[in-house]
Amino acid sequence: MNNAYKTYAEIDVSGRMVLEGLPFPKGALLEVLIVDQSRQPNERATSWQALMRHVQDLPQSKDISEEDIAREIDHVRGAR
């Protein structure tokens, strides 16, 4: 089973979003990232850049080496 799944959904009039038919077992703990696709590309790029700056400023990010990143990339590519 894949550990990532991409889909699109709309917010209803009550401000809710319902996702159905997800390829994960009942009770699975999922991480949810919501990206507003209605914004212009330059707005999305600015938002992503701000998020990346925030992630890079997290204390745990300081302990990640280039070797750690390369090892993770190799691991992910090998799992495909």
Phi and psi in radians as a Rosetta constraint file:
Dihedral C 1 N 2 CA 2 C 2 CIRCULARHARMONIC -1.193 0.35
Dihedral N 2 CA 2 C 2 N 3 CIRCULARHARMONIC 2.649 0.35
Dihedral C 2 N 3 CA 3 C 3 CIRCULARHARMONIC -1.752 0.35
Dihedral N 3 CA 3 C 3 N 4 CIRCULARHARMONIC 0.108 0.35
Dihedral C 3 N 4 CA 4 C 4 CIRCULARHARMONIC -2.384 0.35
Dihedral N 4 CA 4 C 4 N 5 CIRCULARHARMONIC 2.571 0.35
Dihedral C 4 N 5 CA 5 C 5 CIRCULARHARMONIC -2.594 0.35
Dihedral N 5 CA 5 C 5 N 6 CIRCULARHARMONIC 2.275 0.35
Dihedral C 5 N 6 CA 6 C 6 CIRCULARHARMONIC -1.990 0.35
Dihedral N 6 CA 6 C 6 N 7 CIRCULARHARMONIC 2.338 0.35
Dihedral C 6 N 7 CA 7 C 7 CIRCULARHARMONIC -2.620 0.35
Dihedral N 7 CA 7 C 7 N 8 CIRCULARHARMONIC 3.018 0.35
Dihedral C 7 N 8 CA 8 C 8 CIRCULARHARMONIC -2.166 0.35
Dihedral N 8 CA 8 C 8 N 9 CIRCULARHARMONIC 2.529 0.35
Dihedral C 8 N 9 CA 9 C 9 CIRCULARHARMONIC -2.591 0.35
Dihedral N 9 CA 9 C 9 N 10 CIRCULARHARMONIC 2.722 0.35
Dihedral C 9 N 10 CA 10 C 10 CIRCULARHARMONIC -1.906 0.35
Dihedral N 10 CA 10 C 10 N 11 CIRCULARHARMONIC 2.610 0.35
Dihedral C 10 N 11 CA 11 C 11 CIRCULARHARMONIC -1.384 0.35
Dihedral N 11 CA 11 C 11 N 12 CIRCULARHARMONIC 2.319 0.35
Dihedral C 11 N 12 CA 12 C 12 CIRCULARHARMONIC -1.481 0.35
Dihedral N 12 CA 12 C 12 N 13 CIRCULARHARMONIC -3.138 0.35
Dihedral C 12 N 13 CA 13 C 13 CIRCULARHARMONIC -1.102 0.35
Dihedral N 13 CA 13 C 13 N 14 CIRCULARHARMONIC -0.402 0.35
Dihedral C 13 N 14 CA 14 C 14 CIRCULARHARMONIC -1.527 0.35
Dihedral N 14 CA 14 C 14 N 15 CIRCULARHARMONIC -0.003 0.35
Dihedral C 14 N 15 CA 15 C 15 CIRCULARHARMONIC 1.505 0.35
Dihedral N 15 CA 15 C 15 N 16 CIRCULARHARMONIC 0.257 0.35
Dihedral C 15 N 16 CA 16 C 16 CIRCULARHARMONIC -1.864 0.35
Dihedral N 16 CA 16 C 16 N 17 CIRCULARHARMONIC 2.779 0.35
Dihedral C 16 N 17 CA 17 C 17 CIRCULARHARMONIC -2.307 0.35
Dihedral N 17 CA 17 C 17 N 18 CIRCULARHARMONIC 2.324 0.35
Dihedral C 17 N 18 CA 18 C 18 CIRCULARHARMONIC -2.015 0.35
Dihedral N 18 CA 18 C 18 N 19 CIRCULARHARMONIC 2.266 0.35
Dihedral C 18 N 19 CA 19 C 19 CIRCULARHARMONIC -1.974 0.35
Dihedral N 19 CA 19 C 19 N 20 CIRCULARHARMONIC 2.194 0.35
Dihedral C 19 N 20 CA 20 C 20 CIRCULARHARMONIC -2.177 0.35
Dihedral N 20 CA 20 C 20 N 21 CIRCULARHARMONIC 2.732 0.35
Dihedral C 20 N 21 CA 21 C 21 CIRCULARHARMONIC 1.227 0.35
Dihedral N 21 CA 21 C 21 N 22 CIRCULARHARMONIC 0.510 0.35
Dihedral C 21 N 22 CA 22 C 22 CIRCULARHARMONIC -1.269 0.35
Dihedral N 22 CA 22 C 22 N 23 CIRCULARHARMONIC 2.521 0.35
Dihedral C 22 N 23 CA 23 C 23 CIRCULARHARMONIC -1.500 0.35
Dihedral N 23 CA 23 C 23 N 24 CIRCULARHARMONIC 0.793 0.35
Dihedral C 23 N 24 CA 24 C 24 CIRCULARHARMONIC -2.245 0.35
Dihedral N 24 CA 24 C 24 N 25 CIRCULARHARMONIC 2.637 0.35
Dihedral C 24 N 25 CA 25 C 25 CIRCULARHARMONIC -1.254 0.35
Dihedral N 25 CA 25 C 25 N 26 CIRCULARHARMONIC 2.697 0.35
Dihedral C 25 N 26 CA 26 C 26 CIRCULARHARMONIC -0.967 0.35
Dihedral N 26 CA 26 C 26 N 27 CIRCULARHARMONIC 2.370 0.35
Dihedral C 26 N 27 CA 27 C 27 CIRCULARHARMONIC 1.505 0.35
Dihedral N 27 CA 27 C 27 N 28 CIRCULARHARMONIC -0.031 0.35
Dihedral C 27 N 28 CA 28 C 28 CIRCULARHARMONIC -1.142 0.35
Dihedral N 28 CA 28 C 28 N 29 CIRCULARHARMONIC 2.406 0.35
Dihedral C 28 N 29 CA 29 C 29 CIRCULARHARMONIC -1.528 0.35
Dihedral N 29 CA 29 C 29 N 30 CIRCULARHARMONIC 2.089 0.35
Dihedral C 29 N 30 CA 30 C 30 CIRCULARHARMONIC -2.024 0.35
Dihedral N 30 CA 30 C 30 N 31 CIRCULARHARMONIC 2.527 0.35
Dihedral C 30 N 31 CA 31 C 31 CIRCULARHARMONIC -1.610 0.35
Dihedral N 31 CA 31 C 31 N 32 CIRCULARHARMONIC 2.321 0.35
Dihedral C 31 N 32 CA 32 C 32 CIRCULARHARMONIC -2.056 0.35
Dihedral N 32 CA 32 C 32 N 33 CIRCULARHARMONIC 2.215 0.35
Dihedral C 32 N 33 CA 33 C 33 CIRCULARHARMONIC -2.102 0.35
Dihedral N 33 CA 33 C 33 N 34 CIRCULARHARMONIC 2.140 0.35
Dihedral C 33 N 34 CA 34 C 34 CIRCULARHARMONIC -1.955 0.35
Dihedral N 34 CA 34 C 34 N 35 CIRCULARHARMONIC 2.164 0.35
Dihedral C 34 N 35 CA 35 C 35 CIRCULARHARMONIC -2.088 0.35
Dihedral N 35 CA 35 C 35 N 36 CIRCULARHARMONIC 2.184 0.35
Dihedral C 35 N 36 CA 36 C 36 CIRCULARHARMONIC -1.296 0.35
Dihedral N 36 CA 36 C 36 N 37 CIRCULARHARMONIC 1.885 0.35
Dihedral C 36 N 37 CA 37 C 37 CIRCULARHARMONIC -1.413 0.35
Dihedral N 37 CA 37 C 37 N 38 CIRCULARHARMONIC -0.109 0.35
Dihedral C 37 N 38 CA 38 C 38 CIRCULARHARMONIC -1.441 0.35
Dihedral N 38 CA 38 C 38 N 39 CIRCULARHARMONIC -0.201 0.35
Dihedral C 38 N 39 CA 39 C 39 CIRCULARHARMONIC -1.356 0.35
Dihedral N 39 CA 39 C 39 N 40 CIRCULARHARMONIC 2.748 0.35
Dihedral C 39 N 40 CA 40 C 40 CIRCULARHARMONIC -1.206 0.35
Dihedral N 40 CA 40 C 40 N 41 CIRCULARHARMONIC 2.656 0.35
Dihedral C 40 N 41 CA 41 C 41 CIRCULARHARMONIC -0.934 0.35
Dihedral N 41 CA 41 C 41 N 42 CIRCULARHARMONIC -0.698 0.35
Dihedral C 41 N 42 CA 42 C 42 CIRCULARHARMONIC -1.191 0.35
Dihedral N 42 CA 42 C 42 N 43 CIRCULARHARMONIC -0.560 0.35
Dihedral C 42 N 43 CA 43 C 43 CIRCULARHARMONIC -1.183 0.35
Dihedral N 43 CA 43 C 43 N 44 CIRCULARHARMONIC -0.724 0.35
Dihedral C 43 N 44 CA 44 C 44 CIRCULARHARMONIC -1.129 0.35
Dihedral N 44 CA 44 C 44 N 45 CIRCULARHARMONIC -0.715 0.35
Dihedral C 44 N 45 CA 45 C 45 CIRCULARHARMONIC -1.093 0.35
Dihedral N 45 CA 45 C 45 N 46 CIRCULARHARMONIC -0.749 0.35
Dihedral C 45 N 46 CA 46 C 46 CIRCULARHARMONIC -1.098 0.35
Dihedral N 46 CA 46 C 46 N 47 CIRCULARHARMONIC -0.726 0.35
Dihedral C 46 N 47 CA 47 C 47 CIRCULARHARMONIC -1.110 0.35
Dihedral N 47 CA 47 C 47 N 48 CIRCULARHARMONIC -0.785 0.35
Dihedral C 47 N 48 CA 48 C 48 CIRCULARHARMONIC -1.115 0.35
Dihedral N 48 CA 48 C 48 N 49 CIRCULARHARMONIC -0.692 0.35
Dihedral C 48 N 49 CA 49 C 49 CIRCULARHARMONIC -1.091 0.35
Dihedral N 49 CA 49 C 49 N 50 CIRCULARHARMONIC -0.718 0.35
Dihedral C 49 N 50 CA 50 C 50 CIRCULARHARMONIC -1.116 0.35
Dihedral N 50 CA 50 C 50 N 51 CIRCULARHARMONIC -0.726 0.35
Dihedral C 50 N 51 CA 51 C 51 CIRCULARHARMONIC -1.092 0.35
Dihedral N 51 CA 51 C 51 N 52 CIRCULARHARMONIC -0.777 0.35
Dihedral C 51 N 52 CA 52 C 52 CIRCULARHARMONIC -1.115 0.35
Dihedral N 52 CA 52 C 52 N 53 CIRCULARHARMONIC -0.688 0.35
Dihedral C 52 N 53 CA 53 C 53 CIRCULARHARMONIC -1.058 0.35
Dihedral N 53 CA 53 C 53 N 54 CIRCULARHARMONIC -0.743 0.35
Dihedral C 53 N 54 CA 54 C 54 CIRCULARHARMONIC -1.079 0.35
Dihedral N 54 CA 54 C 54 N 55 CIRCULARHARMONIC -0.829 0.35
Dihedral C 54 N 55 CA 55 C 55 CIRCULARHARMONIC -1.084 0.35
Dihedral N 55 CA 55 C 55 N 56 CIRCULARHARMONIC -0.747 0.35
Dihedral C 55 N 56 CA 56 C 56 CIRCULARHARMONIC -1.162 0.35
Dihedral N 56 CA 56 C 56 N 57 CIRCULARHARMONIC -0.434 0.35
Dihedral C 56 N 57 CA 57 C 57 CIRCULARHARMONIC -1.491 0.35
Dihedral N 57 CA 57 C 57 N 58 CIRCULARHARMONIC -0.139 0.35
Dihedral C 57 N 58 CA 58 C 58 CIRCULARHARMONIC -1.137 0.35
Dihedral N 58 CA 58 C 58 N 59 CIRCULARHARMONIC 2.465 0.35
Dihedral C 58 N 59 CA 59 C 59 CIRCULARHARMONIC -0.952 0.35
Dihedral N 59 CA 59 C 59 N 60 CIRCULARHARMONIC -0.712 0.35
Dihedral C 59 N 60 CA 60 C 60 CIRCULARHARMONIC -1.188 0.35
Dihedral N 60 CA 60 C 60 N 61 CIRCULARHARMONIC -0.355 0.35
Dihedral C 60 N 61 CA 61 C 61 CIRCULARHARMONIC -1.239 0.35
Dihedral N 61 CA 61 C 61 N 62 CIRCULARHARMONIC -0.428 0.35
Dihedral C 61 N 62 CA 62 C 62 CIRCULARHARMONIC -1.183 0.35
Dihedral N 62 CA 62 C 62 N 63 CIRCULARHARMONIC -0.407 0.35
Dihedral C 62 N 63 CA 63 C 63 CIRCULARHARMONIC -1.591 0.35
Dihedral N 63 CA 63 C 63 N 64 CIRCULARHARMONIC 0.021 0.35
Dihedral C 63 N 64 CA 64 C 64 CIRCULARHARMONIC -1.600 0.35
Dihedral N 64 CA 64 C 64 N 65 CIRCULARHARMONIC 2.173 0.35
Dihedral C 64 N 65 CA 65 C 65 CIRCULARHARMONIC -1.674 0.35
Dihedral N 65 CA 65 C 65 N 66 CIRCULARHARMONIC 2.923 0.35
Dihedral C 65 N 66 CA 66 C 66 CIRCULARHARMONIC -1.060 0.35
Dihedral N 66 CA 66 C 66 N 67 CIRCULARHARMONIC -0.618 0.35
Dihedral C 66 N 67 CA 67 C 67 CIRCULARHARMONIC -1.136 0.35
Dihedral N 67 CA 67 C 67 N 68 CIRCULARHARMONIC -0.699 0.35
Dihedral C 67 N 68 CA 68 C 68 CIRCULARHARMONIC -1.051 0.35
Dihedral N 68 CA 68 C 68 N 69 CIRCULARHARMONIC -0.744 0.35
Dihedral C 68 N 69 CA 69 C 69 CIRCULARHARMONIC -1.139 0.35
Dihedral N 69 CA 69 C 69 N 70 CIRCULARHARMONIC -0.806 0.35
Dihedral C 69 N 70 CA 70 C 70 CIRCULARHARMONIC -1.086 0.35
Dihedral N 70 CA 70 C 70 N 71 CIRCULARHARMONIC -0.710 0.35
Dihedral C 70 N 71 CA 71 C 71 CIRCULARHARMONIC -1.116 0.35
Dihedral N 71 CA 71 C 71 N 72 CIRCULARHARMONIC -0.732 0.35
Dihedral C 71 N 72 CA 72 C 72 CIRCULARHARMONIC -1.129 0.35
Dihedral N 72 CA 72 C 72 N 73 CIRCULARHARMONIC -0.754 0.35
Dihedral C 72 N 73 CA 73 C 73 CIRCULARHARMONIC -1.055 0.35
Dihedral N 73 CA 73 C 73 N 74 CIRCULARHARMONIC -0.806 0.35
Dihedral C 73 N 74 CA 74 C 74 CIRCULARHARMONIC -1.056 0.35
Dihedral N 74 CA 74 C 74 N 75 CIRCULARHARMONIC -0.722 0.35
Dihedral C 74 N 75 CA 75 C 75 CIRCULARHARMONIC -1.081 0.35
Dihedral N 75 CA 75 C 75 N 76 CIRCULARHARMONIC -0.821 0.35
Dihedral C 75 N 76 CA 76 C 76 CIRCULARHARMONIC -1.133 0.35
Dihedral N 76 CA 76 C 76 N 77 CIRCULARHARMONIC -0.764 0.35
Dihedral C 76 N 77 CA 77 C 77 CIRCULARHARMONIC -1.113 0.35
Dihedral N 77 CA 77 C 77 N 78 CIRCULARHARMONIC -0.646 0.35
Dihedral C 77 N 78 CA 78 C 78 CIRCULARHARMONIC -1.206 0.35
Dihedral N 78 CA 78 C 78 N 79 CIRCULARHARMONIC -0.433 0.35
Dihedral C 78 N 79 CA 79 C 79 CIRCULARHARMONIC -1.412 0.35
Dihedral N 79 CA 79 C 79 N 80 CIRCULARHARMONIC -0.207 0.35
